Amino acid sequence: MPKRRWVNAASYRVESREADWQSSRGGHGHLIPRHGGYHVIPPKDQLFNLRSEMVMELEKMGIEVKYHHHEVGGPGQCEN
């Protein structure tokens, strides 16, 4: 049976090296347990440099950023 394609639906899939399901493939899921990454710091926080670059770009556009940190909701979740 062919897949139905809905015109009123969208989806996405998140793949993060920080995900625990990536550990067997060389990911970093063993560093931060699921729902346990609130405000972790480098080297466990693999996304610190990326967020820092994002903040610099936002500030170049005149958007003030108070701080950024790793979030707890899911692998690779960040907050600026």
N, C-alpha and C positions, 0 to 999 in steps of 0.2 A: 504494500500500500504506500503510495507516495506521501511525503511529508506535506502537511498543509502549511501554506505560507499565509500568515495573517498580516494584513495591512495596518492594523492598529496595535501592533506589538513590537517590542524591541527587547533585546537582551544583551548581556555582556558576560564575559568570563574573566575573572581575575587570576592571574598567575604571578606569584611573588616568590622570589628566592627565600624570603623569610617564612614562607608557609611550612608548617610541619609536614605536609604531604610531599614536600620537595626534598626532604632530608636524604632520602635514598638516592637522589640524583645529584648530590653535591650541594644542595641548598643549605640555607642557614636556619632551617626550622627548629633545629635542636637548641639554638641560642635563646630564643624567646618562646615560651609556651603560649599556646592559643589563649587569648584574653588575658595575657600577662605582660604586655609590653608598654604599659603606661609610663611615659617619661624615662624609658631606658636610655642609656648613654652609649656612645661609641666605646668599644668596638662592636658591642651587640647591636646597636642601632646602625644598620647598614645604609640607611637613607639620610643620615645627617648631612652629608655633603650635598646631596641633591636638593634637600629642603633649603640649605643655605644659599645655593645658587638661585632657587626660586624666589627667595626673599629678596635677594639683591636685585633681581629683575623687577619684582613688584615695586620696590622702593625707587628704582629708576623711573617708573611710571607715576610716581607720586603717591603710591599706596603705602601708608605706614603699617609696619608689622611689628607688633609688640614682642613676640617670640614665636618659636616653632618647636614642636616636639613630636615624638613618636606617640601614636595613640594605641589603644588597647583593643578596639573593636574587631580587627582582622589583620591578617598578615599584610604588612606594607602600608597600613593605614597611617596617615600623617595629619597633623593639624598645624596650620599657620595662623 
